[in-house]
Amino acid sequence: MRTTERAKVVHHIPDMLVHLSQPVEPPDDAAISAVKSHLERLSLPARVRSGKQSQRLIFDPLPLPEAGVSIVIPTRDAPGYLSRCLESIFTRSSYRCFEVILVDNDTCDPEALAVMQRYPVKRVPFPGPFNYSRANNLGAAYAQGEYLLFLNNDTEVLEPDWIQHLLLHAHQPDVGAAGGLLLYPDGTVQHAGVVVGMSGVADHVMRGFAADDDGYFGSLACVREVLALTAACLMLKKKDFLRLNGFDERFRTHFQDVDLCLRLASQGLRLVYTPRALLLHHESATRGHEYDRDDSTLLLELWSEVYRRGDPYYNPHFDRRCLNYSLRLE
């Protein structure tokens, strides 16, 4: 940990360099002591305790100076999803210094309009053809908060301290964005970080895993760095978002989040996944599952060098056609 605090550029060697006769497992109290010192040196406001499994520690954020968080939600009709989303935000969130900005893409459903009136939200009209990037950029332009939290209207908050866990990481000077663990309604994983190059372009690693699974060496259960995150739940500093000119509006429906994360990473900023920001996600429930090949082609062209090098957080010996850390056999 002391080494990583000093080393700002880390190179991964995808070879076996050491063999151990048995796993090295320091007792939790020794690990907690080391991690506590690490947090103190980095001035990270969190306490650490033992997790449910051996060798797994849990971070609990300490109270942060209250910072304004602007939750930006593009939406159209879909009263059932929007109602569940807003109700979960306003009734379950223990962090209260936030505003909700609804970017309304021509909602005409009376029930959906009634839902918007039911909660203290800022409604921003967004008429015409839907463009996910443009909608979020418009919402960000109306945001008053220091932090932007992009959220899909088909999500539901499951844990009260979800905002605090995102803030714990997003407030760090060298972190570009933080994202959470999103679950399908059946309790399996929808998002736990994005691998660039997976499934040909980019995909969610561990999709379909059980929510309480440990993942590959704790990769599902533990906070970890990734190269990209989904914008279905994505927090970052507003100043960073504006400095990068927001989402690239050439991406109409897909991969604008991957592009933004890659631009943040190119600035030397880290992207962090935390399983403690837990939400339900009815993926593409309101926009459908339309796949825009122009978006994927654009991403491949813009970031051809990244694709050539490969995602540094996913070993090249893993098969990128699979989502589960399977070894590449050919």
Phi, psi and omega in degrees: 000319178295328178292314182292337177293334181262325184278115182267342178238121183245130176250136181260132177255110187277050179225158176279117183251340183219140171243135179245142178288332177205156182299145174268113184231091176295149179298153184302324183294325177291319179295319180298319179298317180294317181291322178301316178297322178299314179296320180294318180296327181268000181056040178268122185280080180207153171251159184234143179212170180292144176270189181289331181250155176299143179069017176237121180252152182243134175264132172244118182293137171279162181303129177262154169304128187299124178242142181290132178241124178257113180268115184257121185231106171289141183204157173204122179051230178048058185300324181297312180294314182297320180298314180296321180297307183293320179300318181293322179295310188280336183258338185253340184286124178277339175276126189249353183273070181217160170233154179244125179248114177265119176267103192267110181267074174062044174297130177233352179291123183301321181293320178295320177297323178294322177300318180297328179283341186283338186237154181282075182249159173261117184261122181247115180294138177223081184282162174092190182303141183284134172221112187300318180296313182295321179299314181290324177296321178295315178299319180296329180294336179264359186285137177260346186281160175286335180239144173256136176234101179280133187216137176282152182283353178256029176251160176222131178290132179250334183240134184300325186263029182298321181292319179299320181291325175292318180295324180307323181266317185296335183282346181293138185301329184261013177255127180276321181199159177228144179222164187248186177267119180250136183243146168289163178302337179276004176089003177266166187285131171258319179217129172217038184110152182248136172257121179283126184103346179287140182058029176094323182234292177192144181206168182274117179289145178067018175302131180093352176294155172293143185299329182266011177291151177282337184078187180285108182051043176082010185293337177271322187274346187243152171298136179207160175276147177222172178270338181204159181222160177279146176279001175296337173203096188218123178247136174206166179291137180299323182296324177291320179298315181290324180298328179266009179063030172066202178287143176286115186286358171289337174274107186281316188231331186228155167069004174294331177289319177297316179300315180298316180297321179292326176291322175297315180297325180293343176271006181084015180264150182266151174247130189237130172260133174231127178286353182278346171266093192251126180221158170268144182221116172273083192306127176057030184295326183259337180260350182081188184248028177301134181246119184266107182291335176297323179296316181293320178297319179297316180298316180297324180286316183293325187241039183300326181290323177296318179294326178293317181285325183094156179293118184292347181262007180224114186306134181297347177279353175274148181277115182283357173278347180249163183252010194232026178066028176290143179289143176279120189267333183279000000 
